[in-house]
Every structure is written in structure tokens, then in C-alpha cells.
Amino acid sequence: AVLQSWGFPFSIVQPVYAHHRDANDLNLPIMTQGLVRCMRVAEAFAEMCDQPVPQRILRVNQLLAEYYQKGRMEAQDVFLTAIEKTNQMTEILRTPPLSSDELEVIVSQIKESDHIHS
């Protein structure tokens, strides 16, 4: 109801609603079912990363087994691969911090552009 009142589209509201209910009872479209599964795994994974206690680790493993037929060792391999790829992307996208001279040039260019367009 809150998301609807904020003007979110039904394509967002429906999966969020289903995420908080038993999605099996809602007769959801295939795409929405996949999104709900993804949201549940992501939430369980985030909670596990936040506090990796046995119950949270078990929950992630249960969801992966239920939704994707992945065993505990397979899931571990998937997570290790995801972490490795994330680290690689972080390295690829890393940008060095700008020096004060570079920042000064950028600010000057913005001010000059604003002056020209006003």
C-alpha cells in the first residue's frame, strides 16, 4: 500500500508484496516468481554476510537448494566465484582520486560554462 501511494508501478509493488507473503498462494507470473526468488536469496545472503551465524548460513543454503537445486558445496563455489568477479570489477572500475589541481580545473570549467550560459 505504501509503495502504491508513492506511485511505484505495479511491476515493482507486486513482487515486493509477494516477497513478504507466501508467493505460492498468489499465482504470480513467471517473471515475478523469479524476481521474488531473487529477492529472498539476496535478503538471506545479505543477512548471512551481516552476521554469519549457522542459522543464516543454513537459510541461504536452503533457499539455493529449493530454488536452484544447488547443494552446499556448489553454493560455496558460486559465492567464491561471485566474490572473485566482484573484486575484479572493483579493480577495473577503480579510479584514482583527483588532485587538488585537477579539481580546481574542473571547478573553473564549470564556472566558465555557467557564466557563458547565463
C-alpha positions in Angstrom: 0.0 0.0 0.0 2.8 2.4 0.8 4.6 1.8 -2.5 1.4 2.3 -4.4 0.7 5.5 -2.5 4.2 6.7 -3.6 3.3 6.0 -7.2 5.5 2.9 -7.7 4.4 0.8 -10.7 2.6 -2.5 -10.2 5.6 -4.3 -11.6 7.5 -3.2 -8.5 4.7 -3.4 -6.0 3.6 -6.9 -6.8 7.0 -8.7 -6.2 7.6 -6.7 -3.0 4.2 -7.6 -1.8 4.8 -11.3 -2.7 8.2 -11.2 -1.1 6.5 -10.5 2.3 3.8 -13.1 1.8 3.6 -16.7 0.7 4.2 -16.2 -3.0 2.9 -19.7 -3.8 -0.7 -18.6 -2.9 -0.6 -15.5 -5.2 -0.5 -17.2 -8.7 2.3 -14.8 -9.9 3.6 -14.5 -13.5 6.8 -16.4 -14.2 9.0 -13.3 -14.3 7.6 -12.1 -10.9 8.2 -15.5 -9.4 11.8 -15.3 -10.4 12.2 -11.8 -9.0 10.7 -12.9 -5.7 13.1 -15.8 -5.5 16.0 -13.5 -6.3 14.8 -11.0 -3.6 14.6 -13.8 -1.0 18.0 -15.2 -1.8 19.5 -11.7 -1.8 17.9 -10.9 1.6 19.1 -14.1 3.1 22.6 -13.6 1.7 22.8 -10.0 3.0 21.7 -11.2 6.4 24.3 -14.0 6.3 27.0 -11.6 5.4 25.9 -9.2 8.1 26.1 -11.9 10.8 27.3 -15.3 9.5 25.7 -17.4 12.2 24.8 -21.1 11.4 21.0 -20.3 11.1 21.6 -17.7 8.4 24.1 -19.8 6.5 21.6 -22.7 6.6 18.8 -20.4 5.3 20.9 -19.4 2.3 21.7 -23.0 1.6 18.0 -24.0 1.9 16.9 -21.3 -0.5 19.5 -22.2 -3.0 18.6 -25.9 -2.8 14.9 -25.2 -3.0 15.0 -22.6 -5.9 18.0 -23.7 -7.9 18.8 -27.3 -6.8 22.3 -26.2 -5.7 24.0 -28.1 -2.9 26.0 -26.6 -0.1 29.4 -27.1 -1.9 28.1 -25.8 -5.2 26.7 -22.8 -3.5 30.0 -22.1 -1.8 31.7 -22.3 -5.3 29.2 -19.9 -6.7 29.7 -17.4 -3.9 33.5 -17.6 -4.2 33.3 -17.0 -7.9 30.9 -14.1 -7.3 33.4 -12.6 -4.8 36.3 -13.1 -7.2 34.4 -11.4 -10.1 33.3 -8.6 -7.8 36.9 -7.9 -6.8 37.9 -8.0 -10.5 35.2 -5.5 -11.4 36.2 -3.3 -8.5 39.8 -3.2 -9.7 38.7 -2.5 -13.3 36.4 0.4 -12.2 38.7 1.8 -9.7 39.6 5.4 -10.4 42.4 7.3 -8.7 41.4 10.3 -6.6 41.7 13.6 -8.3 44.5 16.0 -7.2 43.6 19.5 -6.0 44.9 20.9 -9.2 42.6 18.7 -11.3 39.6 19.6 -9.1 40.4 23.3 -9.5 40.4 22.9 -13.3 37.1 21.1 -13.2 35.5 23.8 -11.0 36.9 26.6 -13.2 35.4 24.9 -16.3 32.0 24.6 -14.6 32.0 28.2 -13.5 33.1 29.3 -17.0 30.3 27.2 -18.6 27.7 28.6 -16.2 28.9 32.1 -17.0 28.6 31.5 -20.7 25.1 30.0 -20.4 23.7 32.7 -18.1 
